[in-house]
Amino acid sequence: MRPIGDAAGVYDDAQRCLRAVRSRDARFDGWFFTAVLTTGIYCRPSCPATPPKASNMRFYPSAASAQRGGYRACKRCRPDASPGSPEWNARADVVARAMRLIADGVIEREGVSGLAGRLGYSTRQLQRHLNAELGAGPLAIARAQRAQTARLLIETTSLPLAATALAAGFASVRSFNATVREVFAASPGELRRRALRSSPPATPGTLRLRLAFRRPLCPDNLFGHLAATAVPGIEEWRDGWYRRTLRLPHGDAIVALSPRRDHIACRLSLGDLRDLAVAIARCRWLLDLDADPVAVDEQLARDPRLAPLVTGAAGRRVPRTVDPAELAVRAVLGQQVSTAAARTHAARLVRAHGDAIEDPGGGLTHLFPDPAALAGLDPATLALPHARRTTLTTLVAALASDEIDLSPATAWSEARRRLAALPGFGPWTVEVIAMRALGDPDAFPAGDLGVVRAAASLGLPGAPAALASASAAWRPWRAYAVQHLWATGDHAVNRLPAAR
């Protein structure tokens, strides 16, 4: 049994949910939640507690809907900290886009009306869509996220609890206390005392977290790609950790990420603790941690030409980005040049236009410049061919003016259409941005040289059009097939870097 189909289809299938709970199948964590009538708690499917009688279980599509039903989070399995549903990163409909925007903190900054406006819907229409699929509206979903952020701050920092309430996004200490008690069946003070027994808290702004994922996970190409393409000043590989700077809504940050057997170790240094939830969401997006690797691998392995690659490296992820605009700029700089040359071009932009940042723990020096900072650059200063200068400056102007929006609010088809209309944007550039910035799991740069060479070695057609046609059997996971094809080459992006 494997998670497949829409999220509502999973939690509505009681027998399927029962089998997952009784087998403690961690692959279903985040797809649905189990509420126990007799105890008033809700759990993830893999909860180690003895499963209750079927008649005492109810299934919910989200933590928010379980909380709305009056259930509190299990203290053993911590369902609020389970991986997110893979549905939200594999779909481009309004519910999926709304969930990605909520994870990025849009409701905290702009309210429900701002969220609806970004999606082109009325508040009432959006409420109806979310309630129909998730059993909870946008405020309840944001509240559940706020509660998880509060718990992280309570348990991992020494920040005063009143300040924690503000940092987690609560309007008052009273609502903070009430929500924490309701969701976790303990006061904020009790949660902190419990956490202090196991480990001392970090100082405010410094956090050590464990980012969950669905197994299996192949870290080789994931961290190999990030390290091999790291732009000096904003990224580095140091002592077994991928480190980079982040531009967040309330300030800047530095994150360090390192793969472990059952989680991703994460160190966050935040300029403003209100950015915690957004930083976590962007790190999860960067590493594609909410993917469903079992569903992906099963589909790709049906092709006998891909099967040996999939079997040998189960759980490959698509390395993404923390900033879609940054990725788009870097994709243009990488057109028809080597990885080293692309890094050099990007590093020059960073030094000339990026905001300086302090990094006591390493060699990070800048934030990547945002489109507004790049909008005024002089094309003559770019060590690029004339045509590519035009491509870059046109892209930057379109991003700065919001003519092109690469945020989760935009449908993938619309973003592709607008990108393709820019000068110098061919299929390769559009599909790389769709794969790594937009997160389309079916993005497929059929003309990429590495993809073409790998395909030919497997007996697949070499011509881009013929290869695109042959790849139809891999849909909707062609972006993951690309990772397997790229990995057939001997390149640093395919190898987990050695610690240095």
Number of C-alpha atoms within 10 A of each C-alpha: 10 14 19 16 10 13 20 17 15 21 22 15 11 15 12 15 23 20 13 20 24 16 14 19 17 19 22 26 25 24 29 26 29 28 27 22 15 10 12 15 20 31 29 29 29 22 23 14 11 9 18 15 11 12 8 13 18 18 22 23 23 27 33 25 21 28 25 17 15 13 24 26 23 22 14 11 17 15 25 26 20 24 22 23 21 23 20 19 22 18 17 20 14 21 21 20 22 25 23 20 20 24 22 22 25 20 22 20 13 13 16 22 15 16 26 22 15 19 21 14 14 16 16 12 11 23 18 16 17 19 15 13 16 23 21 25 21 25 16 17 23 23 19 23 22 24 23 21 25 25 20 21 28 24 23 21 22 18 19 11 19 15 13 25 26 16 21 26 24 21 11 11 15 11 12 24 18 14 22 21 17 17 25 22 18 17 17 24 13 14 18 22 13 12 16 15 8 8 10 13 19 15 12 18 18 20 21 17 16 16 20 17 24 23 18 18 23 17 23 19 26 24 26 22 21 25 22 21 19 22 23 19 22 24 25 22 24 17 12 16 22 21 26 28 24 23 20 20 15 13 13 19 25 24 22 22 22 18 21 12 10 14 17 21 17 20 18 20 21 22 18 16 26 24 23 24 23 19 26 19 19 20 22 22 22 21 22 23 26 22 28 26 24 18 16 24 24 15 19 25 18 13 14 10 15 18 15 12 18 23 13 10 17 19 22 24 28 25 23 26 24 22 20 20 24 17 19 26 21 19 20 23 22 19 17 10 11 10 16 13 15 20 19 16 17 23 20 17 16 23 18 12 18 20 16 16 16 13 15 8 8 12 17 21 21 25 23 28 20 20 20 13 14 22 19 12 15 10 14 9 11 15 11 14 8 11 10 19 20 16 17 26 19 16 24 25 17 18 21 18 12 11 12 20 19 24 19 24 22 20 19 20 12 13 18 20 12 15 26 16 10 15 14 19 19 14 17 17 21 22 25 23 29 27 25 25 25 27 26 25 22 20 24 26 25 24 19 17 15 17 25 20 18 19 22 14 14 13 9 16 18 19 14 16 12 12 20 17 12 12 20 12 14 20 17 18 22 25 25 27 30 22 18 25 21 22 22 17 14 9 13 17 21 22 18 20 22 11 9 8
